[in-house]
């Protein structure tokens, strides 16, 4: 670890420097880089991943909130014509507007990032959008190093303890796969949790929900209390007997809890729900 960075980590920015060459290689490999790629890197930090990216792609647009790191990164990569650094909060910046003067850095094709764990959900929402308002940007893939607990939820299967509303929402918008686990000791300073590299591929489902706002609301209500059966969590919008009949018609066990329903089950339930107007206005 470079001594100039070792004592300058800032907790408010969630800074932990990845030092494992093996993990860095796996991140780069997961991105399936090619010479036409335009990469968006969120939080380049000390630039160890940035350097791996720059030699393989058309351009790297990096967004870093830390002014001190921006000075270091600017100096480190000053000879690269395919590197552009924006200083600021990724969640607040209007990136398309900021890069209008720089054609080489417009229309990023992939995202590669080691993101702050405390704002993972907000970053995912900005990158992918929501069920009712998906992001229309055409990213081929999004490779993220995130907290293992969150990565397990993104990639979870139904009827597991990790599977929840986040799983359904993200899997509606993208296919999700785990690339590798990353132990805390791979960072300096080591975080208090283990991490994981995941790859998301944004997609449009062949059988999307007919009413996306309704699906979004049903998922939120369905997972509002994990201990309760689905029929109890949804009783505010449908009579229990009516829901039981509907679940049987869809070949779903009436005693199911929310985590027992696959994404396809949720879509079918939403498409068959009898009170669309009530749900949509919830």
C-alpha positions as CSV (number, residue, x, y, z in Angstrom):
1,X,0.0,0.0,0.0
2,X,1.3,3.4,-1.0
3,X,2.1,5.3,2.2
4,X,0.7,8.6,0.8
5,X,-2.8,6.9,0.9
6,X,-2.5,4.7,4.0
7,X,-3.3,7.4,6.6
8,X,-5.8,9.4,4.5
9,X,-8.8,7.1,4.4
10,X,-12.0,9.0,5.2
11,X,-14.8,7.1,7.0
12,X,-17.5,9.5,5.6
13,X,-16.6,8.4,2.1
14,X,-16.5,4.7,3.0
15,X,-12.9,4.4,1.8
16,X,-11.1,1.0,1.9
17,X,-8.3,0.5,-0.6
18,X,-8.4,-2.8,-2.4
19,X,-4.9,-4.3,-2.5
20,X,-5.5,-7.8,-4.0
21,X,-4.1,-8.2,-7.5
22,X,-6.2,-11.4,-7.8
23,X,-9.4,-9.6,-7.1
24,X,-8.5,-6.7,-9.3
25,X,-7.8,-9.1,-12.2
26,X,-11.2,-10.8,-11.5
27,X,-13.0,-7.5,-11.6
28,X,-11.4,-6.6,-14.9
29,X,-12.0,-10.1,-16.4
30,X,-15.7,-9.9,-15.3
31,X,-16.1,-6.7,-17.3
32,X,-15.0,-8.5,-20.4
33,X,-13.2,-5.4,-21.6
34,X,-12.6,-4.7,-25.3
35,X,-11.1,-1.8,-27.2
36,X,-14.5,-0.2,-28.0
37,X,-15.7,0.0,-24.4
38,X,-16.4,3.3,-22.7
39,X,-16.2,2.7,-19.0
40,X,-17.7,4.6,-16.1
41,X,-15.8,4.0,-12.9
42,X,-17.4,5.2,-9.7
43,X,-15.0,6.0,-6.9
44,X,-11.5,5.2,-8.5
45,X,-9.8,5.9,-5.1
46,X,-6.1,5.4,-5.6
47,X,-6.5,4.3,-9.2
48,X,-5.3,0.7,-9.0
49,X,-8.3,-0.5,-10.9
50,X,-8.3,2.5,-13.2
51,X,-4.8,1.7,-14.5
52,X,-6.0,-1.8,-15.4
53,X,-8.9,-0.4,-17.3
54,X,-7.2,2.3,-19.3
55,X,-4.9,0.1,-21.4
56,X,-7.8,-2.0,-22.6
57,X,-10.7,0.3,-23.5
58,X,-11.6,3.3,-25.6
59,X,-12.1,5.6,-22.6
60,X,-12.5,5.7,-18.8
61,X,-14.8,8.3,-17.2
62,X,-14.1,8.3,-13.5
63,X,-16.1,10.1,-10.7
64,X,-14.4,10.7,-7.4
65,X,-15.8,12.7,-4.5
66,X,-12.5,13.2,-2.6
67,X,-10.7,16.3,-3.7
68,X,-7.3,15.1,-2.4
69,X,-7.6,11.9,-4.4
70,X,-8.7,13.8,-7.5
71,X,-5.4,15.7,-7.4
72,X,-3.4,12.5,-7.1
73,X,-5.4,10.8,-9.9
74,X,-5.0,13.8,-12.2
75,X,-1.3,13.7,-11.7
76,X,-1.1,9.9,-12.0
77,X,-3.0,9.6,-15.3
78,X,-2.1,12.9,-16.9
79,X,-0.5,11.2,-19.9
80,X,-3.7,9.2,-20.7
81,X,-5.8,11.0,-23.4
82,X,-8.6,8.4,-22.8
83,X,-9.1,9.4,-19.1
84,X,-11.5,12.0,-17.8
85,X,-12.0,12.6,-14.1
86,X,-15.1,14.3,-12.6
87,X,-14.9,15.5,-9.0
88,X,-18.1,15.3,-7.1
89,X,-20.9,13.1,-5.6
90,X,-21.9,10.5,-8.2
91,X,-25.4,10.6,-6.9
92,X,-25.7,14.3,-7.4
93,X,-23.9,14.9,-10.7
94,X,-25.6,15.2,-14.0
95,X,-23.0,13.2,-15.9
96,X,-24.5,13.4,-19.4
97,X,-24.6,17.2,-19.2
98,X,-21.0,17.4,-17.8
99,X,-19.5,15.3,-20.6
100,X,-21.2,17.1,-23.5
101,X,-17.9,18.9,-24.4
102,X,-16.1,15.5,-24.4
103,X,-17.4,13.2,-27.2
104,X,-14.9,10.4,-26.2
105,X,-16.5,10.1,-22.8
106,X,-20.2,10.1,-23.7
107,X,-22.5,7.0,-23.8
108,X,-20.6,4.7,-21.5
109,X,-21.1,1.0,-22.3
110,X,-20.0,-0.6,-19.1
111,X,-19.6,0.3,-15.4
112,X,-16.8,-1.0,-13.2
113,X,-16.6,0.2,-9.6
114,X,-15.7,-0.5,-6.0
115,X,-18.5,1.5,-4.5
116,X,-19.1,2.8,-0.9
117,X,-21.1,0.3,0.9
118,X,-23.3,2.8,2.8
119,X,-24.8,4.1,-0.5
120,X,-25.0,0.9,-2.5
121,X,-28.8,1.0,-2.7
122,X,-28.8,4.6,-4.0
123,X,-26.2,3.8,-6.6
124,X,-28.0,0.8,-7.8
125,X,-31.2,2.9,-8.2
126,X,-29.3,5.6,-10.2
127,X,-27.8,3.0,-12.4
128,X,-30.8,0.7,-13.0
129,X,-33.8,2.8,-11.9
130,X,-36.8,1.1,-10.4
131,X,-39.5,-1.3,-11.6
132,X,-41.8,1.5,-12.5
133,X,-39.1,3.8,-13.8
134,X,-36.2,1.8,-15.3
135,X,-33.0,3.6,-16.4
136,X,-33.0,3.8,-20.2
137,X,-29.2,3.9,-20.5
138,X,-28.0,1.0,-22.5
139,X,-25.2,-0.5,-20.3
140,X,-24.0,-3.8,-21.4
141,X,-22.8,-4.8,-17.9
142,X,-22.2,-3.4,-14.4
143,X,-19.5,-5.0,-12.4
144,X,-19.5,-3.9,-8.7
145,X,-17.5,-4.7,-5.6
146,X,-20.0,-4.5,-2.8
147,X,-20.8,-5.8,0.7
148,X,-21.3,-9.5,0.6
149,X,-24.6,-9.3,2.4
150,X,-26.0,-7.1,-0.3
151,X,-24.4,-9.2,-3.1
152,X,-26.0,-12.3,-1.7
153,X,-29.4,-10.5,-1.7
154,X,-29.0,-9.4,-5.4
155,X,-28.2,-12.9,-6.6
156,X,-30.5,-14.8,-4.2
157,X,-33.0,-17.5,-5.2
158,X,-36.6,-17.8,-3.9
159,X,-37.2,-19.5,-0.6
160,X,-33.8,-18.5,0.8
161,X,-33.2,-16.1,3.7
162,X,-31.3,-13.7,1.5
163,X,-34.2,-13.4,-1.0
164,X,-36.2,-10.3,-0.5
165,X,-37.8,-7.2,-2.1
166,X,-34.4,-6.0,-3.3
167,X,-33.8,-9.3,-5.0
168,X,-37.1,-9.1,-6.9
169,X,-36.6,-5.4,-7.9
170,X,-33.0,-5.8,-9.2
171,X,-33.7,-9.1,-10.9
172,X,-36.6,-7.5,-12.7
173,X,-34.2,-5.0,-14.2
174,X,-31.0,-7.1,-14.7
175,X,-29.6,-10.6,-14.6
176,X,-27.3,-10.9,-11.5
177,X,-24.4,-13.2,-10.9
178,X,-21.7,-13.5,-8.3
179,X,-18.1,-13.4,-9.6
180,X,-16.1,-14.0,-6.5
181,X,-16.0,-13.5,-2.7
182,X,-13.5,-10.9,-1.3
183,X,-12.3,-11.2,2.3
184,X,-11.9,-8.1,4.4
185,X,-8.1,-8.7,4.5
186,X,-8.0,-7.8,0.8
187,X,-8.4,-4.1,1.8
188,X,-6.6,-1.5,3.7
189,X,-7.9,-0.6,6.1
190,X,-10.0,-3.8,6.3
191,X,-13.7,-3.2,6.5
192,X,-15.8,-5.0,9.2
193,X,-17.6,-7.1,6.6
194,X,-16.6,-9.4,3.7
195,X,-17.3,-8.3,0.2
196,X,-18.2,-9.8,-3.2
197,X,-17.9,-8.9,-6.8
198,X,-21.1,-9.1,-8.8
199,X,-22.0,-8.6,-12.4
200,X,-25.3,-7.2,-13.5
201,X,-26.5,-7.3,-17.1
202,X,-29.5,-4.8,-17.6
203,X,-32.3,-6.5,-19.5
204,X,-35.8,-6.0,-20.7
205,X,-37.9,-9.1,-19.8
206,X,-39.8,-10.9,-22.5
207,X,-42.8,-11.1,-20.1
208,X,-42.8,-7.8,-18.3
209,X,-45.5,-6.7,-15.9
210,X,-48.5,-5.2,-17.5
211,X,-48.7,-2.6,-14.8
212,X,-45.3,-1.8,-13.4
213,X,-46.5,0.5,-10.6
214,X,-48.8,-2.3,-9.4
215,X,-46.0,-4.9,-9.4
216,X,-43.7,-2.4,-7.5
217,X,-46.4,-1.9,-4.9
218,X,-47.3,-5.5,-4.5
219,X,-43.6,-6.4,-3.9
220,X,-43.3,-3.7,-1.3
221,X,-46.4,-4.8,0.5
222,X,-45.6,-8.5,0.2
223,X,-42.2,-8.1,1.9
224,X,-43.4,-5.6,4.5
225,X,-43.3,-8.4,7.2
226,X,-41.3,-11.4,6.3
227,X,-42.7,-13.6,9.1
228,X,-46.3,-13.2,7.8
229,X,-47.9,-15.2,4.9
230,X,-48.4,-13.2,1.7
231,X,-52.2,-13.2,2.2
232,X,-51.8,-11.3,5.5
233,X,-49.4,-8.7,4.0
234,X,-51.8,-8.1,1.1
235,X,-55.0,-8.0,3.0
236,X,-55.2,-4.2,2.8
237,X,-55.7,-4.4,-1.0
238,X,-57.5,-7.7,-1.5
239,X,-59.8,-10.0,0.5
240,X,-58.0,-13.1,1.9
241,X,-60.4,-15.5,0.2
242,X,-60.0,-13.7,-3.1
243,X,-56.2,-13.9,-2.8
244,X,-56.3,-17.6,-1.9
245,X,-58.4,-18.3,-5.0
246,X,-56.0,-16.3,-7.2
247,X,-52.9,-18.0,-5.8
248,X,-54.4,-21.4,-6.4
249,X,-55.3,-20.4,-10.0
250,X,-51.7,-19.4,-10.5
251,X,-50.5,-22.7,-9.0
252,X,-48.9,-20.8,-6.0
253,X,-49.4,-22.3,-2.5
254,X,-51.9,-20.0,-0.6
255,X,-49.7,-20.4,2.5
256,X,-46.7,-18.9,0.8
257,X,-44.7,-16.1,2.2
258,X,-43.3,-13.4,-0.1
259,X,-39.9,-15.0,-0.3
260,X,-41.4,-18.2,-1.8
261,X,-42.5,-16.4,-5.0
262,X,-40.1,-16.3,-7.9
263,X,-39.9,-13.2,-10.1
264,X,-42.1,-14.9,-12.6
265,X,-44.7,-15.6,-9.9
266,X,-44.7,-11.9,-8.9
267,X,-45.2,-10.8,-12.4
268,X,-48.1,-13.3,-12.9
269,X,-49.7,-12.2,-9.6
270,X,-49.5,-8.6,-10.6
271,X,-50.9,-9.3,-14.1
272,X,-53.8,-11.2,-12.6
273,X,-54.5,-8.9,-9.7
274,X,-58.2,-7.8,-9.6
275,X,-57.9,-4.3,-8.3
276,X,-55.3,-2.5,-10.4
277,X,-56.6,1.0,-9.7
278,X,-56.3,0.5,-5.9
279,X,-52.8,-0.9,-6.1
280,X,-51.5,1.7,-8.5
281,X,-52.7,4.5,-6.2
282,X,-51.1,3.0,-3.1
